[in-house]
Amino acid sequence: MSTAVLAAAAQTNFKPAGWVALLIILGLCVGLFFLMRSMSHQMKKVDFDEKATERPRRVVPPRDEE
């Protein structure tokens, strides 16, 4: 059985991904670059006030040691 598996493996033609896959990956990278650049511009427009969003701190009174 192992010789049959080895013979079948030897007959298979391995083809690399090729240029189409490379172009797809490069296109995705270019799209991601423009998406990140746009998001950076949008985040610069946001006015964020930290004092308005702070939660009040809970004060825990110290326990009396006996």
C-alpha positions as CSV (number, residue, x, y, z in Angstrom):
1,M,0.0,0.0,0.0
2,S,2.8,2.4,0.7
3,T,4.2,2.0,-2.8
4,A,0.8,2.9,-4.2
5,V,0.7,6.0,-2.1
6,L,4.2,7.0,-3.1
7,A,3.5,6.4,-6.8
8,A,0.4,8.5,-6.6
9,A,2.3,11.3,-4.8
10,A,5.0,11.2,-7.5
11,Q,2.4,11.7,-10.2
12,T,0.7,14.7,-8.7
13,N,1.7,18.0,-10.3
14,F,2.4,20.6,-7.7
15,K,1.7,24.1,-8.9
16,P,2.7,27.2,-6.9
17,A,0.1,29.9,-6.2
18,G,1.3,32.1,-9.0
19,W,1.0,35.7,-10.0
20,V,-2.7,35.9,-9.5
21,A,-2.4,35.2,-5.8
22,L,0.4,37.7,-5.5
23,L,-1.7,40.4,-7.2
24,I,-4.6,39.7,-4.9
25,I,-2.4,40.0,-1.8
26,L,-0.8,43.2,-3.0
27,G,-4.3,44.6,-3.8
28,L,-5.4,43.8,-0.3
29,C,-2.3,45.5,1.2
30,V,-2.9,48.7,-0.9
31,G,-6.6,48.7,0.2
32,L,-5.5,48.3,3.8
33,F,-3.0,51.2,3.5
34,F,-5.7,53.5,2.3
35,L,-8.2,52.3,4.9
36,M,-5.7,53.0,7.7
37,R,-4.9,56.4,6.3
38,S,-8.6,57.3,6.1
39,M,-9.2,56.1,9.7
40,S,-6.2,58.2,10.9
41,H,-7.7,61.3,9.4
42,Q,-11.1,60.5,10.9
43,M,-9.6,59.9,14.4
44,K,-7.8,63.3,14.3
45,K,-11.3,65.0,13.9
46,V,-12.7,63.4,17.1
47,D,-12.9,65.8,20.0
48,F,-12.5,63.7,23.2
49,D,-12.9,65.2,26.6
50,E,-11.3,62.9,29.2
51,K,-12.8,64.7,32.2
52,A,-16.3,64.2,31.0
53,T,-15.9,60.4,30.6
54,E,-14.2,59.6,33.9
55,R,-16.1,57.5,36.4
56,P,-16.1,58.7,40.0
57,R,-13.7,56.7,42.1
58,R,-15.2,54.6,44.9
59,V,-13.6,55.4,48.2
60,V,-13.3,52.5,50.6
61,P,-13.0,53.5,54.2
62,P,-10.2,51.8,56.1
63,R,-11.3,49.0,58.5
64,D,-10.6,49.4,62.2
65,E,-8.0,46.8,63.4
66,E,-8.8,45.3,66.7
